[in-house]
Amino acid sequence: VTPSTPDQTRSRVSRRARALRSSQIRDLLDLTRRPGIISLAGGLPDPAGFPSDRLAAAAADVLLTDPSRALQYGPTEGDPALRALVAEMHTVRTGRPTRPDQVLVTTGSQQGLDLLARVLADPGDPVVVEDPGYLGALQAFQAAGLHLVAVPVAETGTGTRDRTGMDLDALDHLLGDADLEPAFVYTVPSFQNPTGTSLAASERDRLARLADHHDVLVIEDTPYADLDFTGSPPPPVAAHTDRVVTLGTVSKTLAPGLRVGWIVGPTWLIAAATRAKQAVDLHTSALGQALAVDLLADTVWFTAHLGQVTARYADRAATLHASLHQHLGEAVECAPARGGMFLWARLPGVDTTALLPRAVDHGTAFVPGPAFAVDANLADRLRLSFATTDGAGLVEAVARLAAALDGVRSEPPAA
Ligand SMILES: Cc1ncc(COP(=O)(O)O)c(C=O)c1O
């Protein structure tokens, strides 16, 4: 057998696999893993907030008292105790009675995005997404061959009448086009990734009415909904209509390494997604599910834990916001965060993609706006995560960013 040349090896890869290219920005972000970099690029939760002691106790308990529950093959739909708990939480949040057979446990909500893309749409079908939007969702939908139709997201303070989140006038207009008939509308209505914006309560009701009027399904992705700094989160869109499929996860509240998420939706959809999931991974880690349900079911502990995580993020968000204004002054536009893990900023006149390698040379990193774009021009935007780095690190990262920016400014403009 003659060893394959790299070119021959490449040609053995399917057309579908070849279409999944690494983006230029992804390649740039590899730089951010260099030692010594204070990176605000990743969406990584604070490791100090991982409840490792509580998880260790839960693991010892299940492994010593009921090892088969954690170590044997389990049902594709998920651990019955976790499905029941998620159904109960969904009932409380939405005010709509929800049964366990409306829940599919997934390997993170990322798997939920992939399954929904393949179960709700065929290649070439249009789906409506936020622009800018969550990169992982855009990738999952593109991998399924779906046609992305963008709806702008109004950034804080820049939207008409101070509306933020998905532009519902634009959505209404799109859905009014009888030829479009999207398979679904995908939205992150609470502390969106990347803009950090949220839909107000009245806008959530309006989105639900649009979904009912146009008979379209809404995928409501909620990973940051519990990380609310205001203390008065609006009800989910799913409280206003049953045309919503909810994605949830423990990634931002407990730990992403557990890889436990869920889909809540109508039973016909859960049945179809379960069949699709069976071919992918049989079921989500039984150990991960057992740990997740143990911690989530202890509501007194979970509420206190969430309070601590949220307070720390609120503190860091305020530090990062103040530091940006202090170091960059007029050169930055950025609204304070009301929850979640990200600040979204604008550096008028600066190409943030070109700025990134300079920032890395100065020892910090962010994600340039164009990484999240469908059609929008986001050349001067950037996403900064305040979750992973402590206050002193955030202040130092901004000082490094300011130094990188000074370098850009002092260069003569290209002829
Ligand atoms: C909006 C959004 N949805 C889904 C995910 C995926 O999360 P996980 O698969 O860890 O639940 C993320 C992760 O950052 C996200 O930001």
The ligand as an SDF file (V2000), in Angstrom:
LIG
                    3D

 16 16  0  0  0  0  0  0  0  0999 V2000
  -26.0570   31.1140   22.8760 C   0  0  0  0  0  0  0  0  0  0  0  0
  -25.4010   29.8090   23.1500 C   0  0  0  0  0  0  0  0  0  0  0  0
  -26.0840   28.6780   22.9040 N   0  0  0  0  0  0  0  0  0  0  0  0
  -25.5380   27.4690   23.1480 C   0  0  0  0  0  0  0  0  0  0  0  0
  -24.2490   27.3500   23.6290 C   0  0  0  0  0  0  0  0  0  0  0  0
  -23.6780   25.9660   23.8140 C   0  0  0  0  0  0  0  0  0  0  0  0
  -23.5760   25.6240   25.1510 O   0  0  0  0  0  0  0  0  0  0  0  0
  -23.4800   24.1530   25.6910 P   0  0  0  0  0  0  0  0  0  0  0  0
  -23.4060   23.2030   24.5340 O   0  0  0  0  0  0  0  0  0  0  0  0
  -22.2500   24.1080   26.5180 O   0  0  0  0  0  0  0  0  0  0  0  0
  -24.7270   23.9430   26.4920 O   0  0  0  0  0  0  0  0  0  0  0  0
  -23.5000   28.5040   23.9080 C   0  0  0  0  0  0  0  0  0  0  0  0
  -22.1190   28.3880   24.4190 C   0  0  0  0  0  0  0  0  0  0  0  0
  -21.4000   29.3170   24.5880 O   0  0  0  0  0  0  0  0  0  0  0  0
  -24.1000   29.7620   23.6590 C   0  0  0  0  0  0  0  0  0  0  0  0
  -23.4430   30.9150   23.8790 O   0  0  0  0  0  0  0  0  0  0  0  0
  1  2  1  0
  2  3  1  0
  2 15  2  0
  3  4  2  0
  4  5  1  0
  5  6  1  0
  5 12  2  0
  6  7  1  0
  7  8  1  0
  8  9  2  0
  8 10  1  0
  8 11  1  0
 12 13  1  0
 12 15  1  0
 13 14  2  0
 15 16  1  0
M  END
$$$$
